[in-house]
């Protein structure tokens, strides 16, 4: 299969300058949390995504303002999503928004929101 019909996108704030390990941990939170939302509320999308191999794309935005705008747009499109807010135990203050997981959902819908964002 050359193209995935379903995908998940994890969106990071590039202004935070997180370590690679912190990025990996936060990406895990975003992927699992958004996937659980899809499993609960969009089971067919979730099942198809799992069956295809769980395509994930990681992209970036400038700041918190951009990530919150994408969260509102994901909600308006009824996409499964999870906004990840750090507890502040390691690198950043408590309550810092680090990333947003969107999907799994049909690729063409997610691409309307995230298709032009640069890769992390």
FILO-194987 format. One record per residue: x negated, y, z of N, C-alpha, C in turn. Coordinates in steps of 0.001 Angstrom, whole numbers, padded with zeros to 6 digits, always signed. Last residue first. Example, Ala and Ser with C-alpha at 12.3 -4.5 7.8 and 13.67 -1.06 7.14 Angstrom:
# FILO-194987
-012850-002250+007080-013670-001060+007140-012900+000030+007870;-013190-005690+007800-012300-004500+007800-013200-003300+007800;
//
This chain:
# FILO-194987
-008440+017947+011956-009248+018314+013123-010713+018011+012855;-007304+019267+008821-007676+018141+009688-008554+018622+010822;-005008+022035+008525-006334+021407+008316-006554+020243+009288;-001636+021861+007267-002554+022108+008385-003892+021413+008131;+000224+021253+005385-000798+022234+005003-001792+022535+006127;+001995+019415+006589+001247+019042+005404+000130+019993+005000;+003719+019900+008687+002288+019759+008977+001410+019545+007748;+006397+020180+007820+005869+020942+008959+004355+021005+009001;+006640+018510+005654+007216+019860+005543+006675+020760+006654;+005649+016098+006612+004784+016905+005748+005326+018328+005545;+007861+015031+007906+006744+015537+008708+005850+016454+007871;+009331+014285+005602+009884+015244+006563+008758+015869+007391;+007716+012447+004283+008119+013657+003570+008727+014706+004502;+007385+010354+006190+006263+011225+005823+006718+012519+005168;+009735+009763+008742+009409+009715+007316+008359+010772+006946;+007967+009335+011877+009121+009752+011098+008751+009627+009624;+006576+008908+015158+006713+008567+013744+008065+008979+013154;+006518+012508+015476+006745+011236+014803+006383+010069+015689;+004024+014497+016821+005280+014487+016068+005371+013162+015326;+002440+015773+019661+002633+014598+018812+003985+014708+018133;+000366+018368+020409+001754+018037+020125+001763+016816+019228;-001927+019440+023016-001554+018934+021698-000065+018643+021627;-002265+021053+025353-003403+020610+024546-003020+020191+023141;-001404+023497+027593-000875+022704+026475-002047+022346+025572;-002207+023494+030968-002662+023852+029625-002039+022914+028594;-001640+022734+033555-000584+023377+032783-000981+023790+031385;-004811+023342+035066-003506+022660+035069-002484+023460+034270;-007630+024133+032877-006723+024416+033996-005418+023625+033917;-009962+021538+031795-009126+022718+031565-008168+022933+032737;-011395+019187+032451-012024+020273+031689-011244+021580+031613;-009888+017681+034826-011258+017610+034310-011740+018929+033697;-007282+018020+035680-008198+017279+036554-009639+017286+036073;-005012+019159+034467-006108+020007+034935-007101+019315+035839;-002927+017976+033209-002833+018104+034664-003984+018902+035259;-001676+019304+030087-002722+018686+030911-002517+018945+032404;+000919+018434+028094+000484+019475+029033-000454+018826+030044;+002099+017839+024936+001222+017326+025989+000657+018491+026795;+005195+017248+023590+004235+018309+023886+003412+017845+025084;+006392+015066+021251+005966+015168+022650+004912+016256+022759;+009171+014050+019153+007933+014786+019433+007638+014746+020921;+011216+013129+016433+010684+012783+017746+009360+013515+017963;+013174+015678+014845+012050+014746+014813+011663+014361+016236;+015168+017545+014275+015517+016321+015005+014436+015244+014873;+014443+019978+013347+014570+018916+012346+014944+017565+012959;+014186+021360+015742+015235+021767+014802+015486+020713+013730;+011867+020099+016760+013153+019944+017449+014309+020271+016502;+009999+021075+014958+010219+019622+015069+011569+019344+015728;+010162+023810+015555+010546+023333+014228+010801+021825+014233;+009173+023856+018184+010538+024326+017902+011035+023800+016549;+006554+022914+017664+007445+022163+018543+008902+022557+018277;+005556+024983+016096+005751+023665+015492+006656+022783+016354;+005446+026962+018093+006281+027171+016901+006573+025831+016225;+003543+025864+019771+004918+026007+020263+005898+026268+019117;+001284+026072+018171+001747+024736+018562+003193+024795+019057;+001002+028847+017938+001269+028031+016745+001821+026659+017115;+000457+029539+020626+001607+030130+019923+001996+029277+018708;-001971+028260+021174-000738+027802+021812+000502+028327+021092;-003862+028160+018028-003618+028476+019431-002277+027933+019931;-004457+027190+015400-005311+028173+016076-005125+028205+017583;-004331+023606+014874-003779+024955+014746-004666+025884+015559;-005129+020502+013210-005351+021559+014199-004600+022833+013829;-004512+016898+013152-004724+018212+012540-004892+019265+013630;-004530+013552+012430-004825+014533+013480-005246+015837+012813;-002259+010960+011723-003087+012027+011179-003304+013029+012309;-001558+007512+011528-001681+008715+012361-002627+009685+011677;+000380+004671+010805-000424+005775+010264-000371+006979+011207;+001160+001912+011518+001072+003028+012458+000140+004149+011985;+001711-000198+009811+000358-000079+010335+000107+001156+011183;+004289-000758+009022+003353-000257+008007+001921-000141+008504;+005570-001452+011410+005393-002456+010359+004405-002053+009280;+005660+001015+012708+004872-000079+013281+004575-001126+012212;+007438+002316+010935+006085+002835+011159+005173+001743+011719;+009774+000802+011275+009135+000883+009958+007689+001352+010073;+010300+001307+014014+010051-000062+013531+009336-000053+012182;+010718+004113+013962+009656+003524+014773+009293+002129+014267;+013004+004346+012335+011742+004984+011947+010583+004325+012665;+014777+002898+013992+014472+002420+012636+013165+003029+012120;+014939+004447+016376+014355+003101+016384+013972+002590+014989;+014962+007067+017547+014894+006843+016096+014292+005469+015847;+014936+007010+020354+015948+007805+019668+016007+007630+018152;+012942+005262+021365+014213+005434+022078+015309+006044+021205;+010876+005479+019521+011404+004150+019845+012769+004248+020510;+010372+008243+019637+010915+007641+018416+011538+006276+018714;+009349+008401+022233+010538+009180+021870+011188+008592+020618;+007098+006772+021912+008172+006353+022826+009461+007119+022546;+005600+008386+020187+006060+007074+019741+007203+006556+020615;+004995+010498+021887+005868+010740+020732+006420+009426+020189;+003319+009083+023724+004529+009776+024173+005498+010041+023018;+001216+008064+022121+002078+007163+022883+003395+007848+023247;+000125+010456+021007+000576+009352+020161+001558+008451+020903;-000528+012039+023272+000399+012526+022249+000979+011405+021405;-002374+010377+024612-001141+010818+025274-000090+011249+024238;-004357+010207+022617-003663+009008+023090-002354+009356+023767;-005152+012856+022532-004538+012256+021339-003784+010983+021710;-006324+013015+025053-005114+013790+024783-004396+013269+023537;-008543+011304+024677-007555+011024+025719-006241+011748+025435;-009897+012627+022572-009428+011245+022410-008335+010908+023426;-010472+015077+023802-009635+015036+022606-009060+013634+022415;-012209+014160+025787-010941+014792+026176-009975+014797+025003;-014336+013253+024187-013619+012338+025069-012267+012875+025486;-015183+015607+022956-014658+014500+022148-013858+013520+022993;-014020+018530+024779-015025+017514+024453-014368+016409+023619;-012341+021438+023392-012384+020247+024241-013519+019319+023822;-011637+024136+022593-013025+023629+022579-013189+022454+023557;-009252+025592+022300-009613+025032+023611-011040+024503+023693;-008494+026393+019781-009076+027409+020662-009554+026844+021998;-007178+024442+018407-008626+024541+018194-009285+025572+019098;-004806+022237+019517-005206+023648+019579-006719+023718+019407;-003625+019571+017420-004453+020109+018500-004648+021602+018381;-001206+017224+016676-001655+018593+016389-002386+019140+017609;-000664+014252+015103-001068+014832+016376-001721+016174+016060;+001859+012567+013395+000846+013615+013331+000603+014138+014740;+002735+009525+011857+002739+010320+013075+001617+011343+012931;+004788+008231+009198+003537+008634+009828+003805+009348+011131;+005951+006291+006453+006151+006824+007804+004801+007194+008390;+004996+005447+004074+006318+006082+004058+006635+006733+005398;+001714+005760+002841+002579+005398+003961+003900+006149+003846;+000269+004466-000080+000864+005601+000594+001787+005106+001704;-000733+002072-000981-001587+003249-001082-001028+004442-000315;-000852-001181+000000+000000+000000+000000-000890+001234+000000;
//
